[in-house]
C-alpha cells in the first residue's frame, strides 16, 4: 500500500524503509514492543517532516507511517516510502525522514523484556525554551 502511494511515472527511484521489531536491545532479550503516541501532535509532526522532505529533495511523492500498540518480533513498526527522479535524493530523503521521526515525533516505546516486564526505552532529549 505504501509503495502504491508513492508511484509516479516521472520517478526514476523509489526507496522503501521498514523498521522492524527485533528480539533484543543491547544485552536484553526483547519479546515485543508497545508504542504509545500523542496522536494529534504525531500526525502534525509527520506532516511537517513530509512537507520539508518533499521541498528539500524535490520528491515526487512521500508516504510514512508509524504503528502504535503492541507489536511482535518481526512486525513492521515504521515505514517510509519516497519517490524522486534520482536515487541519491530518494535515499537521502528516506534517511532524513527516519532520523526526524525517531527524534521528533511524540511516540514512546516500551520494550517487553522477560526479566523486567515492560521497560520504557530512553528517548531523545529535546531542548525547551
C-alpha positions as CSV (number, residue, x, y, z in Angstrom):
1,X,0.0,0.0,0.0
2,X,2.7,2.5,0.9
3,X,4.6,1.8,-2.3
4,X,1.3,2.4,-4.3
5,X,1.0,5.8,-2.6
6,X,4.4,7.0,-4.0
7,X,4.1,5.7,-7.6
8,X,4.9,8.4,-10.1
9,X,5.6,8.0,-13.8
10,X,8.2,10.8,-13.5
11,X,10.1,9.0,-10.7
12,X,13.2,7.0,-11.6
13,X,13.8,6.0,-8.0
14,X,11.7,4.7,-5.1
15,X,13.1,3.9,-1.7
16,X,11.3,2.0,1.0
17,X,12.5,1.8,4.6
18,X,10.9,-0.7,7.1
19,X,11.8,-0.6,10.7
20,X,11.0,-3.9,12.4
21,X,10.8,-5.1,16.0
22,X,13.9,-7.1,16.8
23,X,14.4,-9.7,19.5
24,X,17.0,-7.8,21.5
25,X,18.3,-4.4,22.6
26,X,21.9,-4.3,23.8
27,X,22.2,-7.2,26.1
28,X,18.5,-7.7,26.8
29,X,16.1,-10.2,25.2
30,X,13.0,-8.4,23.9
31,X,9.8,-10.3,23.3
32,X,7.8,-7.4,21.9
33,X,7.3,-3.7,21.8
34,X,4.4,-1.4,22.9
35,X,4.2,2.0,21.2
36,X,2.2,4.9,22.6
37,X,1.8,8.3,20.9
38,X,0.3,11.7,21.3
39,X,-1.7,11.1,18.1
40,X,-2.6,14.7,17.1
41,X,0.9,16.0,17.6
42,X,2.4,13.0,16.0
43,X,0.3,13.5,12.8
44,X,1.2,17.2,12.7
45,X,4.9,16.4,13.1
46,X,4.8,13.7,10.5
47,X,3.1,16.1,8.0
48,X,5.8,18.7,8.7
49,X,8.6,16.2,8.0
50,X,6.8,15.2,4.8
51,X,6.5,18.8,3.6
52,X,10.1,19.5,4.4
53,X,11.4,16.4,2.7
54,X,9.4,17.0,-0.5
55,X,10.6,20.5,-0.7
56,X,14.3,19.8,0.2
57,X,14.8,16.9,-2.2
58,X,12.2,17.8,-4.8
59,X,10.5,14.5,-4.2
60,X,7.7,13.3,-6.4
61,X,5.8,11.6,-3.5
62,X,6.3,10.8,0.2
63,X,4.5,8.4,2.5
64,X,5.2,7.4,6.1
65,X,3.5,5.6,8.9
66,X,4.3,4.5,12.5
67,X,2.3,1.9,14.2
68,X,1.2,2.2,17.8
69,X,0.1,-0.5,20.3
70,X,1.5,-3.9,20.9
71,X,3.8,-5.4,18.2
72,X,5.5,-8.8,18.0
73,X,9.1,-9.6,16.9
74,X,9.5,-9.2,13.2
75,X,6.5,-6.9,12.7
76,X,6.9,-3.5,11.0
77,X,6.8,-0.6,13.4
78,X,7.6,2.2,11.0
79,X,7.6,2.5,7.2
80,X,8.8,5.3,4.9
81,X,8.5,5.4,1.1
82,X,9.7,8.2,-1.2
83,X,9.9,8.6,-4.9
84,X,12.1,11.0,-6.8
85,X,13.7,11.4,-10.2
86,X,17.1,10.2,-9.0
87,X,18.3,7.6,-6.4
88,X,20.5,9.9,-4.4
89,X,17.7,12.2,-3.5
90,X,15.4,9.3,-2.6
91,X,18.0,7.7,-0.3
92,X,18.8,11.0,1.4
93,X,15.2,11.9,1.9
94,X,14.4,8.4,3.4
95,X,17.3,8.7,5.8
96,X,16.3,12.2,6.8
97,X,12.7,11.1,7.4
98,X,13.5,8.2,9.7
99,X,16.0,10.3,11.7
100,X,13.5,13.1,12.1
101,X,10.7,10.6,13.0
102,X,12.8,8.9,15.7
103,X,13.9,12.2,17.2
104,X,10.9,14.5,16.9
105,X,7.6,12.6,16.6
106,X,6.0,12.1,20.1
107,X,5.9,8.3,20.1
108,X,7.2,6.3,23.1
109,X,8.5,2.8,23.1
110,X,8.2,0.2,25.9
111,X,10.3,-2.9,25.4
112,X,8.7,-6.1,26.7
113,X,11.5,-8.0,28.5
114,X,11.2,-11.4,30.1
115,X,13.3,-10.5,33.1
116,X,11.9,-7.0,33.8
117,X,8.4,-6.9,32.2
118,X,8.0,-3.6,30.3
119,X,10.8,-1.1,30.3
120,X,10.3,2.3,28.6
121,X,13.2,3.0,26.2
122,X,15.2,6.1,26.7
123,X,14.2,8.8,24.2
124,X,16.0,11.7,22.6
125,X,16.3,14.8,24.7
126,X,14.6,17.8,23.1
127,X,15.6,21.3,24.3
128,X,12.9,23.6,25.5
129,X,13.0,27.4,25.6
